[in-house]
Amino acid sequence: MQITQTITKPTAQQKKHFAPKSSRSWNYVIGCPLPKPSPRPAERRYISPGCERCYIYRILRGRTKYDPNKITPTKGFYAGSQWQDAPPMHWRQPDVIFTCSLSDFFHVAADPWRERAWRVIASTTQHRYHILTKRISRVYTNPEKCLPADWNEEWDKKYRHVWIGTTVEDPQFYWRMDLLCKIKTTLRFVSCEPLLAPLPDLKQHGLGSSIFWAFAGGESDPHHPRPAGGVPQQWFEEIRQQCDSVKVPFHFLQTGGTTRCGCGCYSRYGCRAYNGVNWFQQYPIPTLVARGPKNAKRQRQRILDALKKADIGYYKMPVQTEQRRGVPGQTDRVLLLNTISNQTVDDLQAELGNTTLTLETWPYMPP
């Protein structure tokens, strides 16, 4: 069934607590120096084509005091501060944290501070840390510099809340997925953003067997996003179908482009939906999905109260409004930190009345 989706503009509270892949971001260092100085001043050397128009350079140069070509430690890591001062140490509410959104967690220039960062991560097990890197080869070849000394023994206990992923924006980087599959971690994921070419062979490189989450998106460049004319929607659909065939959640970010799409989906570059459907809220953890009448304000609070009563941790996602067969409705998604019984879902369903409640799960879900 074709679903036409219209997403309302988010409130300030929703913007504060929501990001496409994570609820918060934390940078123990800021900046991503180029690997080597180029002999030609006008030429830059990147480790990957996806780095050429990275948002890091645009954001840091335009809005902050940080130099994107220099690694700068942040609170808890610069001289005179203690690792206990790092922001995640003070976030008591469990959250999903995108780690090093303005750098690369495994950058060689960040080696002096990484051990302290692992200390922060090991001390805040209430959170889930998403670590996305293009330097997965360095993690594989130099684990003693990139991973904690006790990683091999404690990755499924002390560091069970850490997910590691890599970027594959072009078929020439399938090898990153192969290396990722050899690294021990609770959950492996792949990012196909910015998508620069079709990726028809993800399943042959671990998707569904060792990699259990995938997300994709177009390039967010305000001037000349690649490819010219925008990313063909069949490229996204090809990735989604591969995920669907092996029952892996597919998380769609944006179509890419230079401006907003105008539909109110609060994507700065392109649109959150393609082919009339919004796919961007699929996570590899249990998700309680409630669909009911538009503006059912008590719906979410009843769900959250029931989860608190059952002592189940959760992450709140922003409310979506959508149209199904021309009838306006509302969809709530709450990501669950631990399992919930079918009886609890049935009891909650009875309380909500005119709201349909379902539990979205996947064959593989991290502990």
N, C-alpha and C positions, 0 to 999 in steps of 0.2 A: 504493500500500500504506500502510495506517495504521500509524504507528510510535508506540508508547507509550514515552515517555522519562522516565527517572528519573535525576536528577543527584546525585552524591554531594556531601557537604559538603566544601568546599575545605580544604586544609591552610593553615597560616599562610604558608608560602612561596608558595602560589598566590595568596592574597589580596594579598600584597606586590607581586607582579609582574603582576597582572591588573586591568584596568578594562574596562568594556563596550566602549569605542571605542578605547582606547589603553592602553599599558602603564604610562606615567607621566603625571603632569600637572606643568606648570610655569607659575607665575604671576609675571610681571615686575612686575605691580601687583595689588593686592587691593582689592576694593570696586567697587560699581557705582552711583554717585550717580544719582538720578532726574533726568530732563532739566530740569525746571523746578519751583520750589517751588509748591505748590498754594495758592490763596487760601483754601481750606477746610482747616483743620488735620486733619480726619478723612479727607480725600480724598488719594489718592496718584496721581501721574501716571506711567504706564508707557508705554514706546514700543510695547508689544505685550501682548495678554492673557496670553501665556505667561509674562510677567515677574511677574505679580501674586503668585504663590506660589512664587517661585524659591527653590531650596534655599540659595542664597548667603546670604540674610537669616537663615535658620534656623541655618545652620552657623556663620556669623561671630558672630552674637549669642550663641549658646549655648556655643561651645567656644573662642573665640579672643579676643584683645585687639583685633582689627580692627573698625573701624566700617564696616558695609556701605554706608553713605551717603557715604563718603569714600574717595577713591583714595589708597592707601598703597603706595609702592614697596617692593620686597623686596630680598633680598641681591643685590648687584651693581648696584643702581639707586638706593638711598638715598644721602644725602650721606655722603661719605667712603669709599665703596666703588667698586671698579672693575668694569666690565662683564665682565672676565675672571673675576670671582668668581662669576658666575651659575652655578647648579647644572648646567645642560646642558654647560657647558665641562668638567665633571669626570666626566661619564658616558661612559666610553670604549666600553662595550658598546652597539652600535646598538640603538635603541629607538624606539617609537612614542610621541610626546609630544602630549598634549592641552594646547594652549596657552591659558592664561587661563581655567581652569575656574572661577575665583572672581571673574571680571570679564568685560569684553568687550575683546578685543585692540584694537579700533578706537574705544573710548570717547574722546570729545573731551577728557576730563579726563586721559587718559593720554598725550596728545601730547608732553609734555616728555621722556618716557622711551622712546618707541617707537623712535626711531632707534637707540638703544643696544640695544634688543631685537632689531632686525633685524641688528645687528652680531653678536650672539650666534648667531642662526640661521644667518647666512652662514658662520660659523666652525665650525659643527658639522654638516657635511654627512653624517655617518654616521647621523644620526637622520632620522625623518620627522615633520614638524610638522603637526598638524591644527589649523587655526584656524577656529573656528565663531563666527559673529557674527550679530546681528540688525541691525547697522548697515551692511549691505551698500550702502545708498544713499549713505552717507558715503564709502565706498571708491570708488564710481563717480563721485561729484561732486567729491571732494577727494582725488584720488590722491596729490598732492604732500605731503599731511599724513599719509596713511595708509600709503603704500607707499614703499620705498626709491627714491632718485633714479634708480638704474640698473635699476629693475624691468622696464621695457619692453624693454630690451636683454638682460637677464640672467635673466629669469624661468624660461627653460628650461635654463639652465646653472647659474648661481650659486645659484638658488633652486628648483631642480628638485625638492627634497625637501620643498617646502611645498605643502600641500593647503588650499584655502579652501572653506568651506561656509557655508550660511545656514540659518536656522530658518524653517519654514513649518508653523505649528500649526493654521492655519485658512485656508479658501479666499481670504479677503480679503488674504492675503499672498503670493499667487502671484507678484506683481510682483517680490518679492525674488529668485525664481529667474530671472526675465527679466534682472535686472541682473547677477546672478552670471554668467550666460552671456556677458556682455560683458567680463568681467574675465579677463585672462590669468593662468593658473595651470596647474600640471601636472595637477591633478585637482580637479574641482568635486564637491561633495557636498551633500546636503540632509538636514536633520534634521527629522523630524515628531514632535518631542517637546517639550513635552507635547501629545499629539494631542487637540484639543478639538472637532474636527468631521471628517466624512469628507472625503477628498481624492481625488476621482475623476479629476482632470484634470492629474496630474503630467506625463504624457507630452507634453501640449500646451505645457508650459512648460520643456522642455529635458531632461527625464529620458530618458536613452538616446541623446540626440544631443549634448549638451554636459555633462550631469551624469551621472556614472558610479558613484555610490554613494548609497544611501539607507538611513536607519535611522529607526525609529519606536519610540515607547513612551508609556505613560500617565503621568499626573502623579504625582510622588512627594511627596505632601502627607500628613503624618501625621494630619491632622484631617478635612479636607473636600476630597478630590481631585475634580477635575472630569473628565468630566461625572458628575452624581450617579448612583450605581449602577454606576460603572465604565465603561471604554471598551468599546463593543461589539466583539467579536472580528472581526466582518465588516469593521470599519474597517481593522484591521491586514491582514486577508486581501486587501482591495481594493488596498492599497499593494503588498503582496507580489506579487500577480498582475500589477500594472503593471510592476514590476521584472522579473519573470520573462518577460514578453512582449518586453521589449527587452534581456534578458540583462544586467541590472544587479544586482550583489550587494545583497541585502536583509539588514540587520543589525537584529535585534529586541532591544530592551533589557529591557522589562518591561511587564506589563499595567497597572501602576499600582494604587494602593489605599493603605490605611492600615497594613496589617500584612503580615508574611511569609505566603506561601501555604501553607507547611507541607510542601512536597514535598522540601525540602533543596536547593533550587537557589541558595541564598544571595543571593536578591534581597530587599532590605529592604521593597520596596513592590510587592506583587503577585507575579507569577511570570515566569520567563524563557521559559516556553513557552506556547503557545496552540494550541488544537485538537490537543493531544497531541504536538506537534512543537516542538523547540527550534530556532529559526532564528538564534540570536544570534551565530554565528561565520561570517559571510560577509564577506570583505574583497576589495577590488579589486586584490589582488596574488596571485601564484601561492601556492597553499596545498597542502602535502603532507598528505594525509589518510590515516591508518592505522587500520583497524578490525580488532580481533582479540579474543582471549579476555580476560575480565576479569582484572585484576591481572597483566597481562603486563609485569612491571617492567623487563625488559631491552629491551623493544620501543623505547621512546623513546630510550634511550641509543645503541642501534645506529643509529637514524635520525640522531641528532645527530653521531655519530662519522663516518658516511658523508658528511654535509654538510660537516663540517670538512675531511675528506680531499679533497673536491671543491672546497674553497675557496668555499663558498656561504654567504653570510650568512643569518641566520634570526632570527625571533622565536619564542619558545616560548609556547604557549597551555596553559592548564590541561587536564589529562586529564578527559574525560567518561566516565561509565559509563552505559550505556543498555541497553534490552531490545528485541530484535528478534525477533518471533514467540515471545516468552516466554523467549528465551535471553539471559542476561546477557552483555554484551560491553563493550569499551572502545574509545573513539575518541580518537586523538591528532591535533592539528592543529598544524602548524609553518608559520608564514608565512615565505616566502622573499624575500630581498632582491634576488636576481638569478635569472636563468633556470636551469633544470635540464633536462638532456637526458632523453629517454625511455629511453635506454640506462642512465643512472644509476638511474632509477626501477626498471627491470627488474632490474638487478643487486641493488639493495637488496631488491626483492621476493623474489628467490631466497634471500637471506640470512635474511629474516624468517620464511619458511616458512608458518606458519599464520595470518599476518596479511595482510589485503588492503590493498594500497597503491595509492592513486590520486592524481593531480595535478589539483587543482581550479583551473581558469583561467577567465578572462572575456574577451570580445571586446576590450574596452579595458582595458589595464593600464598604469599610469604607468611611465616609465623608471626 
